[in-house]
Amino acid sequence: MGLRDFFSADIAIDLGTANTLIIYKEKIVIDEPSIIAKDRKTDKVIAIGKQAMLMYEKTHDNIKTIRPLKDGVIADFSAAEAMIKGMIKMLNIGSRFFTPSYRMVICIPSGITEVEKRAVKEAAEHTGAREVYMIHEPIAAAIGIGINIEDPMGSMIVDIGGGTTEIAVISLSGIVCEKSIKVAGDVFTHDIQEYMRRQHNLYIGERSAEQIKMAVGSALSELDVPPPDFEVYGRDLMTGIPKTLKVSYTEMAFCLDKSVAKIEDAVLNTLESTPPELCADIYNNGIHLTGGGALLKGLDKRLSHKTKLPIHIADEPLKAVVKGTGIASRDLHKYKPVLMEE
């Protein structure tokens, strides 16, 4: 086993719109923002992940920051390839003289097209992977939170990521019905930017909007444990000078209401198309929330009120998908039915 480990390695990747997580040797060793910084003149990569995020929205004309993924799929092929290569280098696989071949399992959105699927596979192959397998995000999330997907028991997963919200009913190692919508974390961030501009004449960057979302983002206007108001800095659109003000979670609940309602509708539409016997299972087992969007305050209560079903938030919602991808990579034979090679 030791010799095999020297010559080959298994890597599991959650290639997300907002963050990329990598499991190597059964541990999450990479958890970095999905962003890359390049020199415009030489096209050379300057920074990847956290270092590139520090530069985001703060660069001069010679440096450009790129988010290679949009709406859950690759939008910039060369940047995505460079980002994956850079993150795999961080793993320090092999030694100075020898780099083992590796097998890669990557999760993809369930609503992905064949062309988008091929782009993911080619980007992975160009990094030097010997074998590339793909797994749908809702199935990986279900495996990651401990659901036995082989059982003839219906499980509903709602995975709210950065670019897409994946909703799927899983039974017997397959997706029975699914819905993928492009309303997720990035849309919430954009909603906050627009709200601050329209309501307070304050122009804020994407990073500031992201901080507001994490601090006081809410799906309900009344919470049992309300978070304290959050101080935000931006540029006053009337005077053009820097300005600060405080925002509350009730404001954010109003701001995010329409986008959260779209997720609610998508969940209800998926339930409507679910076979009755599986509906009975979901009634007993409830709905499982994963992804960063699951951390939006009050979202579980709002969905529970709308669907009249119990809602369970995963213990580590941000890591559920990569954990499931890692489990699948360790036992390819068992999870062969849910893995795609092409």
C-alpha positions in Angstrom: 0.0 0.0 0.0 2.9 2.3 0.8 4.5 1.7 -2.6 1.2 2.4 -4.4 0.8 5.7 -2.4 4.3 6.7 -3.6 3.4 6.2 -7.3 -0.2 7.4 -7.2 -2.5 9.7 -5.2 -6.2 10.3 -4.9 -7.4 13.9 -4.9 -11.0 15.1 -4.3 -12.0 18.6 -5.4 -15.0 20.7 -4.7 -14.5 23.3 -7.5 -16.9 26.0 -6.3 -17.8 29.4 -7.6 -16.8 31.0 -4.3 -14.4 28.5 -2.7 -12.3 25.5 -3.8 -11.7 22.7 -1.3 -9.3 19.8 -1.9 -9.1 16.6 0.1 -5.8 14.7 -0.1 -4.9 11.7 2.1 -8.3 11.9 3.7 -7.9 15.5 5.0 -9.1 18.8 3.7 -5.7 20.4 2.9 -6.9 23.3 0.7 -9.7 25.6 1.4 -9.1 28.7 -0.7 -11.3 31.3 -2.5 -11.8 30.5 -6.2 -9.8 33.5 -7.5 -6.6 34.1 -9.3 -4.4 37.2 -9.9 -2.5 37.7 -13.2 -0.1 40.2 -14.6 -1.8 41.8 -17.7 1.5 42.2 -19.6 3.0 38.8 -19.1 -0.1 36.8 -18.3 1.9 35.3 -15.4 0.0 34.1 -12.3 0.9 36.3 -9.4 -1.4 34.9 -6.7 -4.0 32.2 -6.1 -6.7 31.8 -3.5 -6.4 33.9 -0.3 -3.5 36.0 -1.6 -5.5 36.8 -4.7 -8.6 37.6 -2.7 -6.6 40.3 -0.8 -6.0 42.0 -4.1 -9.6 41.7 -5.3 -11.1 45.1 -6.2 -7.8 46.8 -5.1 -5.6 46.3 -8.2 -4.0 48.8 -10.6 -4.0 48.5 -14.4 -1.1 46.0 -14.6 -2.8 43.3 -12.4 -6.2 41.7 -13.1 -8.0 39.4 -10.7 -10.2 36.6 -12.2 -12.9 34.5 -10.8 -12.7 31.5 -13.2 -16.1 30.1 -12.3 -19.5 31.7 -12.7 -22.8 30.1 -11.9 -21.1 26.9 -10.8 -19.3 26.3 -14.2 -16.0 27.3 -15.8 -16.3 30.8 -17.3 -12.5 31.3 -18.0 -10.9 28.0 -19.0 -7.2 29.1 -18.9 -7.6 30.8 -15.5 -9.5 27.7 -14.1 -6.7 25.5 -15.3 -4.0 27.7 -13.8 -5.9 27.9 -10.5 -6.3 24.1 -10.2 -2.6 23.6 -11.1 -1.6 26.2 -8.5 -3.7 24.6 -5.8 -2.4 21.1 -6.5 1.1 22.5 -6.3 0.3 23.6 -2.7 -0.3 19.9 -1.8 3.4 19.1 -2.3 2.6 15.7 -3.9 5.7 13.6 -4.4 9.2 15.0 -4.1 11.7 17.2 -6.0 12.6 14.3 -8.3 9.4 12.4 -8.7 5.7 13.5 -9.0 3.2 10.6 -8.7 0.3 10.3 -11.1 -3.0 11.1 -9.4 -6.6 10.2 -9.8 -9.1 13.1 -9.4 -12.8 13.2 -8.4 -14.5 16.6 -9.0 -18.0 17.6 -8.1 -20.2 19.4 -10.7 -23.6 21.0 -10.6 -26.5 18.7 -11.5 -27.8 21.0 -14.1 -24.5 21.2 -16.0 -24.4 20.8 -19.8 -22.2 18.3 -21.8 -20.0 21.2 -23.0 -19.5 22.5 -19.5 -18.8 19.0 -18.2 -16.2 18.5 -20.9 -14.6 21.8 -19.9 -14.2 20.7 -16.3 -12.8 17.3 -17.4 -10.2 18.9 -19.8 -9.1 21.5 -17.2 -8.5 18.6 -14.7 -6.6 16.5 -17.3 -4.4 19.4 -18.3 -3.2 19.6 -14.7 -1.7 16.1 -15.1 -4.5 13.9 -13.7 -4.3 10.2 -14.8 -8.0 9.6 -14.3 -10.8 12.1 -13.9 -14.2 11.3 -12.4 -17.1 13.6 -11.8 -19.9 13.5 -9.3 -23.0 15.6 -9.0 -23.0 18.1 -6.1 -26.2 17.0 -4.4 -25.1 13.3 -4.4 -21.7 14.3 -3.0 -23.4 16.5 -0.3 -25.7 13.5 0.6 -22.7 11.2 1.0 -20.8 13.9 3.0 -23.5 14.3 5.6 -23.8 10.5 6.1 -26.8 9.5 4.0 -26.7 6.0 2.6 -27.5 6.9 -1.0 -27.9 3.2 -2.0 -31.0 2.7 0.2 -34.5 2.8 -1.4 -35.2 5.7 0.8 -35.9 9.2 -0.5 -33.6 12.0 0.7 -33.9 15.7 -0.3 -30.8 17.8 -0.5 -30.8 21.6 -1.0 -27.2 22.7 -1.6 -26.9 26.5 -1.7 -23.5 27.3 -3.1 -21.9 30.5 -4.5 -23.2 30.3 -8.1 -26.1 27.8 -8.0 -28.6 26.2 -5.7 -28.9 22.5 -6.4 -32.1 20.8 -5.2 -32.3 17.0 -5.6 -34.3 14.0 -4.4 -31.9 11.0 -4.2 -32.8 7.3 -4.0 -31.0 4.1 -5.0 -27.8 5.8 -5.9 -29.5 8.2 -8.3 -31.2 11.5 -8.7 -35.0 11.0 -9.1 -35.8 14.6 -9.6 -33.8 17.8 -9.5 -33.7 21.5 -10.0 -30.7 23.8 -10.4 -31.2 27.5 -10.2 -28.7 30.4 -10.6 -29.8 32.0 -7.3 -27.3 31.5 -4.6 -24.5 33.3 -2.5 -23.3 35.5 -5.4 -26.9 36.8 -6.1 -27.3 37.5 -2.3 -24.1 39.6 -2.4 -25.2 41.5 -5.5 -28.6 42.1 -3.9 -26.8 43.7 -0.9 -24.7 45.9 -3.1 -27.8 47.1 -5.0 -29.7 47.7 -1.8 -26.9 49.8 -0.3 -26.7 51.9 -3.5 -30.4 52.4 -3.8 -31.4 52.8 -0.2 -28.4 54.5 1.4 -26.6 56.1 -1.7 -23.6 54.1 -0.6 -21.3 52.4 -3.1 -19.7 49.3 -1.6 -17.5 46.6 -3.1 -18.2 42.9 -3.4 -16.0 42.0 -0.5 -17.9 44.4 1.8 -21.2 43.1 0.7 -19.9 39.6 1.4 -19.0 40.6 5.0 -22.5 42.1 5.5 -24.0 38.9 4.3 -22.0 36.8 6.7 -22.5 39.1 9.7 -26.2 40.2 9.4 -27.6 38.3 6.3 -31.0 37.0 7.2 -34.0 35.2 5.6 -36.3 36.4 8.4 -37.1 39.8 9.7 -37.5 38.5 13.3 -34.9 36.2 14.8 -34.7 34.6 18.2 -31.1 35.6 18.6 -30.6 38.8 16.6 -27.0 39.6 15.5 -25.6 43.1 16.4 -25.7 45.8 13.7 -22.8 45.7 11.3 -20.7 48.8 10.4 -20.0 49.1 6.7 -17.7 51.4 4.8 -18.2 52.7 1.3 -18.3 55.7 -1.0 -21.1 58.2 -0.7 -22.6 58.6 -4.2 -23.8 62.1 -3.5 -20.5 63.6 -2.2 -18.0 61.1 -3.5 -16.2 60.9 -0.1 -15.8 57.8 2.1 -18.7 57.2 4.5 -19.7 54.7 7.1 -23.1 53.5 8.4 -24.6 50.6 10.4 -27.0 48.0 8.8 -29.3 45.7 10.7 -30.4 42.1 10.0 -34.0 43.3 9.4 -32.8 45.5 6.5 -31.0 42.5 5.1 -34.1 40.3 5.4 -36.0 42.8 3.3 -33.1 43.1 0.8 -32.8 39.3 0.3 -36.5 38.5 0.4 -37.0 38.1 -3.3 -34.0 35.9 -3.9 -34.8 33.6 -0.9 -38.4 33.4 -2.3 -37.0 32.0 -5.6 -35.2 29.2 -3.6 -38.4 28.5 -1.8 -40.3 28.2 -5.1 -37.6 25.9 -6.5 -37.9 23.6 -3.5 -41.7 23.5 -3.8 -41.5 22.8 -7.5 -39.1 19.8 -6.9 -41.4 18.5 -4.2 -44.3 18.7 -6.7 -42.5 16.5 -9.2 -41.4 13.9 -6.5 -43.1 10.5 -6.6 -45.6 10.0 -3.7 -43.7 7.2 -2.0 -40.5 9.3 -1.9 -42.6 12.2 -0.6 -43.5 10.1 2.3 -39.8 9.4 3.0 -39.0 13.2 2.8 -42.0 13.9 5.2 -40.3 11.6 7.8 -36.7 12.5 7.1 -37.0 16.2 6.3 -34.9 18.3 4.0 -31.1 18.6 4.4 -29.5 22.0 3.8 -25.8 22.2 2.7 -23.5 24.8 1.2 -22.6 28.3 2.4 -26.1 29.6 1.9 -27.4 27.2 4.6 -25.7 29.5 7.1 -28.1 32.4 6.2 -29.8 33.2 9.4 -33.4 32.1 9.7 -33.4 30.2 6.4 -34.1 26.9 7.9 -37.1 28.3 9.8 -38.4 30.1 6.7 -38.2 26.9 4.6 -39.8 24.8 7.3 -42.7 27.3 7.5 -43.1 27.2 3.7 -42.9 23.4 3.2 -44.3 22.3 6.6 -41.3 19.9 6.7 -38.4 19.5 9.2 -35.2 21.2 7.9 -31.8 19.9 8.9 -28.6 22.0 8.5 -25.5 20.0 8.0 -22.9 20.1 10.8 -20.3 21.7 8.4 -22.4 22.8 5.5 -19.4 24.4 3.6 -17.5 21.1 3.7 -20.3 18.6 3.1 -19.8 18.4 -0.7 -16.0 18.0 -0.5 -16.3 15.4 2.2 -18.7 13.4 0.1 -16.4 13.7 -2.9 -13.5 12.5 -0.8 -15.4 9.5 0.4 -16.3 8.6 -3.2 -12.7 9.0 -4.3 -11.6 6.5 -1.6 -14.1 3.8 -2.7 -14.6 4.1 -6.4 -16.0 0.6 -6.8 -18.8 1.2 -4.3 -19.7 4.6 -5.8 -19.2 3.7 -9.5 -22.9 4.1 -10.3 -22.8 7.8 -9.3 -19.4 8.7 -10.9 -19.0 9.9 -14.4 -15.9 9.4 -16.5 -17.1 11.5 -19.4 
